[in-house]
Amino acid sequence: MKKMEGRAVLCLILAAALVIGLIVFGVKFVKDGDDWASFYANAHVYSGGRLAVGSVYDRNGVELLTNDGDGPHYNEDENIRKATMQVVGDYGMNVSTAVNYAFRSEIIGYNILTGTNGFLFADNRELNLTIDAEASKTAYEAMGNRNGFVGVYNWRTGDILCMVSKPTYDPAYPEQAENAESGSYINKILSAVATPGSTFKLVTTAAAIENKADLDSWSFRCTGSYEIDGEKVTCQSAHGNVDIYGALSKSCNCAYASLTLELGAGAMNEIVDQLGLTSSYDINGIESVPGSFNFDTYNINLGWAGVGQFEDQVNPLSLMVYMGAIAGGGTASSPVLLSGSDGGSVDLLDSDTALKMDALMRNNVTSNYGDRNYPGLELRAKSGTAEGAPGRTPDAWFCGYSGDLAFVVCVEKGGYGSSVAGPVANKVLQAIVAQE
């Protein structure tokens, strides 16, 4: 009898272990099934360690990548291939944020019910992106032989239309990877941070609007330099008396250093957090990198930080979304890369602050950059000249929005913002608008 009881207990224990094991397996299957299916050893979807199924298309149905047993096949246009390499990915899957790596399970058509045989339920192995291949090509060509990045997204829908980084290389020729320039595997819009230069004055301006009640009557007299504790913040020339419109349109470092000291480190820390500049964005599961800032420092450094120098490090995507939020009255859609997806929205600004920012940025164009250089765009923008190491040519920045399109452009070692990065932005925006 005791033997039977012992066997019964043992059977119950084994049955319980089996049930627990099945539950654990079921949870793991639901949670990690897509990773198992997309593991490189899966011969159903890989050949020689490379994806052998699936295609990737842009928003207009332009084929960017097709995988088969002979390897990946890219678009026939060399410049489209180079322009979209960091978005689509390369032969060796070296870009961790590229779709052929980050969206492997989607490309192979994985379904929790049918595995990689999704065609049984009318699924397919096609991935449709929000990217515009022709606009990306235009951005690549507009950059010429210079490095940097170009980002454009529709702040109403969240669709990322252009995400071009240089340096790059032609993924159709894997042998080029061996001699690819450093940085070729980085999607700078998502995965880089950089000194923003005077584009950051748009951040300091927002802090001033929200914290300085008398901003409309504020003025500053620029003599070309502004002394802080025995050290100087300098401008290229003396701007004379400026109000907030003049300080921003003339990009007066002295005025903004003074304004930053008045606002204080607390207000500056609050505004970069509020505007999402210290946070990551989730783009269909791909995380952007956050920016970083140091305002808790000596006054001279705080002054330069408010100008967009010192230790300011901005992520381009975050800055682009901020531009979209100004355009949207304080709210913008979060960026997405997969066509038809919804990333939700972000509330970054009070509507009154956004309205004031819109007027200030429009004034930059009408009084400084010139509408004639951006025909038909009704542009709102701010340029930046980001100083780096001594002797290094500054980076040229340009960011803003036109209609539903928010953008950010940086030409590394390009010199002065609006004259260098501005034409790049204009060409890309015109190319997108022409298709609408």
Phi, psi and omega in degrees: 000314180297324178297319180295319178297318180297318179294322179297316178298317180299318179297319178297318179297315179296320179295318179297318179297321179296316180297314179299318179298319178295321179295314179299315179298317180299316178297314179296323180296315179295318185284318189243007183302322180294325177292320178298314183295326184266008177295140189298343180277355180286104185292344179291333185234354180240151174221117181063032180082003180244147176303133182243009179221161172096152179225154179236132182234155175277185185294339181257012179083011177284127181288125178257329183202136171227130179257137171211187183297341180270003179109179180287142176239127185256173178306149183290338183275119183302317183287330172294319179300313181293322183292330185251009185302314182288340177276312184280317182110170183241178184305319184269006183052048182275346182259107188293338179265002181284154187292330182287352174251307185291330183245038182301317183295325177290320181295322182277359177075033182294136176225136185298334180272322188248001183067229179266010176258046185298343181298339179296333179247030176066015172284170175217180182250049179240137178242122181253122183261163175278349184296142174257111185298317182292320177295322178295319176299317178300317179297315179300315182290325180293332178287341180062224181266019182259150178271165180145210182203156177223125177231136175221134174216154177275109186289345177281316184262337185090354183295123172278117184266329184215132180211080187252132177233141173229142012286163177212186173206172184275110183291346178289347180235084185304333181296338178292340182299328182297328182248017181296141180297146179304132181098357182294336183267009183253124169278101189292333178297320182268319198245012181235159169231154182206158175294124188275347184060212188288352172299335180291343177299339174292333176283312178299323178298316178299320177297320180293318179300320185274346185238347185243101187297330183261026184299325182296333179257002181289145174211161181216141177257113181266122177258003182105345176208154182223119185273132177229112178051043176085356176243167189235139163262135187237155171245165178291333179205167177281124183267351182072207180284127179227142168266190184295326177295314180291322180298321181283315183292327178269357179052055185281108179299318183297315180297318183286329174295316178298316180296320180295317178297322178294320179291319179089163183298324182300313180295324180290320176298320180295319186289322180292327175291314182300321183276003176079014185279347177251012181243164175264152171253142177262109181258089182053039178098349176267127183266131171278161179271145179279157173277173179215149184213155178226100179256347180273076189209187178297155184303320182296321178291322177298319178300314179291327178296322178292342178273341181108019179242217184055240183253020178296128177225112185251138171275130184302321180297316180298319178295321180295320178294322175301319176300319179296324180292323175298314180299326184268019179071024179114345184234141177218156174287142174291144184291144177227157181243337179268126183300135179085358181271161182233116181266004183082198182220165178233139175254111186250333188222151167294144184300324179293321177296316179299320180296319178293318178298320179301315180295319180294318181288327175293321178297325177305317184286312185290328184261347186227295186289325176093119177300332182298336179277351182222062189300130175078002187265342184048052191289145165242130188201167171212134178265168177207146175236103187267115180280139177245222180294152179306131180089350179273134177297135183296158173274139180260123181246154172204126181219159180160211181200158176216115184059236181272000188256118172257146187215159171214135180225138172221125174254107183294135183056032184271341181102236188262133193313290191294328183282341183250305182281333180301311178299327177296313179300317182299315182298319182289315179298318179297322180295321180288314181298324182297336181272347184281000000 
